[in-house]
């Protein structure tokens, strides 16, 4: 179980607390069992760094740095993501938690916590409003016509594995499976996304916004549209000159505010979303007409890109 606590005296100071029981402490202890990994973790608490920077800082080979980073990542102490660099892509590492608390009664508390996970295929949108450039692909062909918004009405859209548009949004309705009498304490949305440039362009920023139940949760600026090398899952018929993969992002709303990959993006809380007021939860993702960086969006399904995932919602709750 983890908690996100905001220091109210300074809006920019965010303490990310991991609270675990003794039974689950073993993996954390193994990850921090060497002086080198402890030192790397301390540096990542100060700022995100790439693997080469870490290797140079500690005077170790990049391969050694990568192995130790993987240990910290497996223990969920840090997050990593691939972003464009001066030569290809680079792995950026960032600390997730800045405080670890071991509680002897955490196991008993965990019995009263649960979560629901719902996977939504990207083609199952309930509403949309898009403008060119735009298009939809299945894992085997183009659906409808490129740059024609009416293609988003095609029945085959439910087979979509890649959706893109320059402005506008797609909106989904997730079933609200929260048990009667339960209180939601965490909402997460997992997405693989990137900007939308002609063909691809790693330096093409786009302000991508998320709304939940009609409330604007926040905006994340994607650095670019990634191609030039085939995505892990991208089918061979789709040219490498086109968009190939995105970045895996976790949007989270809690009682303390809204975050993306652990970083604050707004003061919107779960109370603002009125989760228990309807049998469904609406999720809208898109690029606003007045976005400063209007670089569009690519949204990936489980058979395109680098991650085998649809849109995934997780609802944490207590009974």
C-alpha positions as CSV (number, residue, x, y, z in Angstrom):
1,X,0.0,0.0,0.0
2,X,1.4,3.5,-0.8
3,X,0.4,6.9,0.1
4,X,1.0,10.3,-1.5
5,X,1.4,13.2,1.0
6,X,1.6,16.8,0.0
7,X,3.5,19.3,2.1
8,X,0.9,22.0,2.4
9,X,3.6,24.6,3.3
10,X,5.1,24.4,-0.1
11,X,3.1,23.2,-3.1
12,X,6.2,22.1,-5.0
13,X,7.3,19.7,-2.2
14,X,5.7,16.3,-2.6
15,X,6.6,13.4,-0.3
16,X,5.9,10.1,-1.9
17,X,5.5,7.5,0.9
18,X,5.7,3.7,0.5
19,X,4.0,2.0,3.4
20,X,4.5,-1.8,3.5
21,X,4.3,-4.7,6.0
22,X,7.2,-6.9,7.1
23,X,6.2,-9.7,4.7
24,X,6.6,-7.4,1.7
25,X,9.8,-5.7,2.9
26,X,12.1,-8.5,1.6
27,X,12.3,-7.2,-2.0
28,X,12.9,-3.7,-0.9
29,X,15.7,-4.8,1.4
30,X,17.3,-6.8,-1.4
31,X,17.1,-3.9,-3.8
32,X,18.9,-1.6,-1.3
33,X,21.3,-4.3,-0.1
34,X,24.4,-2.7,-1.7
35,X,26.1,0.6,-1.1
36,X,26.1,1.3,-4.9
37,X,22.3,0.9,-5.2
38,X,21.7,3.0,-2.1
39,X,23.9,5.7,-3.6
40,X,22.1,5.6,-7.0
41,X,18.7,5.8,-5.3
42,X,19.8,8.8,-3.3
43,X,20.9,10.6,-6.5
44,X,17.6,9.8,-8.2
45,X,15.8,11.3,-5.3
46,X,17.5,14.6,-6.2
47,X,16.6,14.5,-9.9
48,X,15.9,12.1,-12.8
49,X,19.0,10.8,-14.7
50,X,19.8,8.6,-17.6
51,X,21.8,5.4,-17.5
52,X,24.9,7.0,-19.0
53,X,24.9,9.8,-16.4
54,X,24.6,7.3,-13.6
55,X,27.5,5.2,-15.0
56,X,29.7,8.2,-15.3
57,X,28.8,9.6,-11.9
58,X,29.8,6.3,-10.2
59,X,32.6,5.4,-12.6
60,X,31.1,2.1,-13.5
61,X,30.3,0.5,-17.0
62,X,26.9,1.3,-18.4
63,X,26.0,-2.4,-18.2
64,X,26.7,-2.4,-14.5
65,X,24.6,0.7,-14.0
66,X,21.7,-0.9,-16.0
67,X,21.8,-4.1,-13.9
68,X,21.5,-2.1,-10.6
69,X,18.9,0.2,-12.0
70,X,16.8,-2.9,-13.0
71,X,17.0,-4.1,-9.3
72,X,15.6,-0.8,-8.1
73,X,13.0,-0.8,-10.8
74,X,11.8,-4.3,-10.0
75,X,11.3,-3.3,-6.4
76,X,9.1,-0.3,-7.6
77,X,11.5,2.2,-6.0
78,X,12.2,3.9,-9.3
79,X,10.4,4.3,-12.7
80,X,12.2,4.2,-16.0
81,X,11.0,5.3,-19.5
82,X,12.6,5.6,-22.9
83,X,12.8,9.1,-24.3
84,X,14.5,10.5,-27.4
85,X,18.1,11.4,-27.0
86,X,20.8,12.9,-29.2
87,X,21.5,9.5,-30.7
88,X,18.4,7.3,-30.7
89,X,16.6,6.8,-27.4
90,X,17.8,7.0,-23.8
91,X,16.4,5.4,-20.6
92,X,15.5,8.1,-18.0
93,X,15.3,6.9,-14.3
94,X,13.4,8.7,-11.6
95,X,12.7,7.9,-8.0
96,X,9.1,7.0,-7.1
97,X,9.1,7.1,-3.3
98,X,11.1,9.4,-1.1
99,X,10.1,7.7,2.2
100,X,9.7,4.1,3.1
101,X,7.7,3.1,6.2
102,X,7.5,-0.5,7.5
103,X,4.4,-1.1,9.6
104,X,3.8,-4.2,11.6
105,X,0.0,-3.8,11.2
106,X,0.0,-3.0,7.5
107,X,-0.9,-6.5,6.6
108,X,-4.1,-6.3,8.6
109,X,-4.9,-2.9,7.0
110,X,-4.3,-4.4,3.6
111,X,-7.1,-6.9,4.1
112,X,-9.6,-4.0,3.9
113,X,-8.1,-2.6,0.7
114,X,-8.8,-3.9,-2.7
115,X,-8.7,-2.7,-6.3
116,X,-10.6,-3.3,-9.6
117,X,-8.8,-3.3,-13.0
118,X,-10.6,-2.7,-16.2
119,X,-8.9,-2.9,-19.6
120,X,-10.6,-0.9,-22.4
121,X,-9.6,-1.4,-26.1
122,X,-8.8,1.9,-27.6
123,X,-11.4,1.5,-30.4
124,X,-14.3,1.3,-27.9
125,X,-14.6,5.0,-27.6
126,X,-18.1,6.3,-26.8
127,X,-17.7,9.8,-28.3
128,X,-15.1,11.7,-30.3
129,X,-14.3,15.0,-32.0
130,X,-11.1,15.0,-34.1
131,X,-9.5,17.0,-36.8
132,X,-6.8,16.0,-39.3
133,X,-4.2,14.7,-39.4
134,X,-6.2,11.7,-38.1
135,X,-6.6,8.0,-38.7
136,X,-7.3,4.6,-37.3
137,X,-5.4,1.3,-37.8
138,X,-6.1,-2.2,-36.8
139,X,-3.2,-4.6,-36.5
140,X,-3.6,-5.6,-40.1
141,X,-4.9,-2.5,-42.1
142,X,-6.1,1.1,-42.2
143,X,-9.7,1.5,-41.1
144,X,-11.6,3.9,-43.3
145,X,-9.7,6.7,-45.0
146,X,-6.7,8.6,-43.6
147,X,-7.4,12.2,-42.5
148,X,-11.1,11.7,-42.7
149,X,-12.8,12.1,-39.3
150,X,-15.8,10.1,-40.5
151,X,-13.6,7.0,-40.3
152,X,-14.0,7.2,-36.5
153,X,-17.6,6.1,-37.1
154,X,-16.7,2.9,-39.0
155,X,-17.9,-0.2,-37.2
156,X,-14.4,-1.7,-37.6
157,X,-13.1,1.1,-35.3
158,X,-13.6,-1.4,-32.4
159,X,-10.6,-3.3,-33.8
160,X,-8.3,-0.2,-33.5
161,X,-4.8,-0.6,-32.3
162,X,-3.5,2.9,-33.2
163,X,-5.5,6.1,-33.2
164,X,-4.2,9.5,-34.0
165,X,-5.5,13.1,-34.5
166,X,-4.1,16.6,-34.3
167,X,-6.8,18.3,-32.2
168,X,-9.9,17.1,-30.4
169,X,-10.6,14.1,-28.1
170,X,-11.8,10.5,-27.8
171,X,-14.0,9.6,-24.8
172,X,-14.6,6.3,-23.1
173,X,-17.1,5.0,-20.6
174,X,-15.6,2.6,-18.1
175,X,-18.2,0.5,-16.1
176,X,-18.2,1.6,-12.5
177,X,-17.7,-1.7,-10.6
178,X,-17.1,-0.1,-7.2
179,X,-18.9,-2.4,-4.7
180,X,-21.8,-0.9,-2.8
181,X,-20.7,0.9,0.3
182,X,-17.0,1.0,-0.8
183,X,-15.0,4.2,-0.8
184,X,-12.5,4.8,-3.7
185,X,-9.1,5.9,-2.5
186,X,-7.1,5.8,-5.7
187,X,-7.8,6.0,-9.4
188,X,-5.2,5.2,-12.0
189,X,-5.2,5.3,-15.8
190,X,-2.4,3.6,-17.8
191,X,-1.8,4.8,-21.4
192,X,0.8,4.4,-24.1
193,X,0.7,7.8,-25.9
194,X,2.9,10.2,-27.9
195,X,2.6,13.3,-30.0
196,X,1.4,13.3,-33.6
197,X,3.9,14.7,-36.2
198,X,4.1,14.2,-40.0
199,X,5.6,10.7,-40.2
200,X,7.5,11.0,-36.9
201,X,9.6,13.6,-35.1
202,X,11.2,13.1,-31.6
203,X,11.2,16.9,-31.1
204,X,7.5,17.6,-31.5
205,X,6.0,18.6,-28.1
206,X,2.3,18.2,-27.5
207,X,0.1,19.2,-24.5
208,X,-2.1,16.1,-23.9
209,X,-5.0,16.5,-21.5
210,X,-7.0,14.0,-19.4
211,X,-10.6,14.6,-18.2
212,X,-12.4,12.2,-15.9
213,X,-16.2,12.6,-15.4
214,X,-16.0,15.9,-17.2
215,X,-13.4,17.3,-14.8
216,X,-10.0,18.4,-16.3
217,X,-7.5,16.3,-14.3
218,X,-4.3,17.8,-15.9
219,X,-2.1,18.2,-18.9
220,X,1.2,16.4,-19.7
221,X,3.6,17.7,-22.4
222,X,4.8,14.8,-24.5
223,X,8.3,15.5,-26.0
224,X,7.7,14.0,-29.4
225,X,6.4,11.4,-31.9
226,X,8.6,8.3,-32.0
227,X,9.6,6.4,-35.1
228,X,12.6,5.4,-37.1
229,X,12.9,2.1,-35.4
230,X,10.1,-0.5,-35.1
231,X,8.1,-0.7,-32.0
232,X,8.2,-4.0,-30.2
233,X,4.6,-4.9,-31.1
234,X,4.1,-2.7,-34.2
235,X,3.2,-4.9,-37.2
236,X,5.7,-5.2,-40.1
237,X,3.3,-3.7,-42.7
238,X,3.4,-0.3,-41.0
239,X,6.4,1.6,-42.2
240,X,9.2,2.5,-39.8
241,X,9.0,6.1,-41.2
242,X,5.6,6.4,-39.4
243,X,4.9,6.6,-35.7
244,X,6.1,3.4,-34.0
245,X,5.7,3.6,-30.2
246,X,4.8,5.9,-27.4
247,X,5.6,6.4,-23.7
248,X,3.8,4.5,-21.0
249,X,2.2,7.0,-18.6
250,X,0.3,6.5,-15.4
251,X,-2.2,9.2,-14.5
252,X,-3.3,9.0,-10.9
253,X,-6.0,10.8,-8.8
254,X,-6.0,10.5,-5.0
255,X,-7.4,12.4,-2.0
256,X,-4.3,14.6,-2.1
257,X,-4.4,15.6,-5.8
258,X,-3.6,14.4,-9.3
259,X,-0.3,13.1,-10.6
260,X,1.4,11.7,-13.7
261,X,4.1,9.1,-13.0
262,X,4.2,10.4,-9.4
263,X,4.6,14.1,-10.3
264,X,1.9,16.6,-9.4
265,X,-0.2,18.0,-12.3
266,X,-3.2,19.5,-10.5
267,X,-5.1,19.9,-7.3
268,X,-8.1,17.8,-8.6
269,X,-9.0,15.1,-6.0
270,X,-11.2,12.1,-5.9
271,X,-14.0,14.1,-4.3
272,X,-14.0,16.4,-7.3
273,X,-14.8,13.4,-9.6
274,X,-18.0,12.1,-7.9
275,X,-17.1,8.5,-8.8
276,X,-20.1,7.1,-6.9
277,X,-22.7,9.2,-8.7
278,X,-23.0,7.1,-11.9
279,X,-22.8,3.5,-13.2
280,X,-19.9,4.5,-15.5
281,X,-16.7,6.6,-15.3
282,X,-16.0,8.8,-18.4
283,X,-12.4,9.2,-19.5
284,X,-11.6,11.8,-22.2
285,X,-8.1,12.2,-23.6
286,X,-7.1,14.7,-26.2
287,X,-5.5,18.0,-27.2
288,X,-7.3,21.3,-26.4
289,X,-7.9,23.8,-29.2
290,X,-5.9,26.4,-27.2
291,X,-3.0,24.1,-26.3
292,X,0.3,25.9,-26.3
293,X,1.9,22.9,-27.8
294,X,-0.7,21.6,-30.2
295,X,1.3,18.6,-31.4
296,X,-1.6,16.1,-31.5
297,X,-1.8,12.6,-30.0
298,X,-1.2,9.0,-30.9
299,X,-3.0,6.4,-28.7
300,X,-1.7,2.8,-28.8
301,X,-3.5,-0.5,-28.2
302,X,-2.1,-3.8,-27.0
303,X,-0.9,-4.9,-30.5
304,X,0.9,-1.7,-31.4
305,X,3.9,0.2,-29.9
306,X,6.1,-1.1,-27.1
307,X,3.7,-2.1,-24.4
308,X,1.0,-4.8,-24.5
309,X,-1.7,-2.8,-22.9
310,X,-5.0,-1.1,-23.8
311,X,-6.3,1.8,-21.8
312,X,-6.3,0.4,-18.2
313,X,-8.2,1.8,-15.3
314,X,-7.5,0.7,-11.7
315,X,-9.8,1.7,-8.9
316,X,-8.4,1.2,-5.4
317,X,-11.0,1.2,-2.6
318,X,-11.7,0.4,1.0
319,X,-14.8,-1.4,2.2
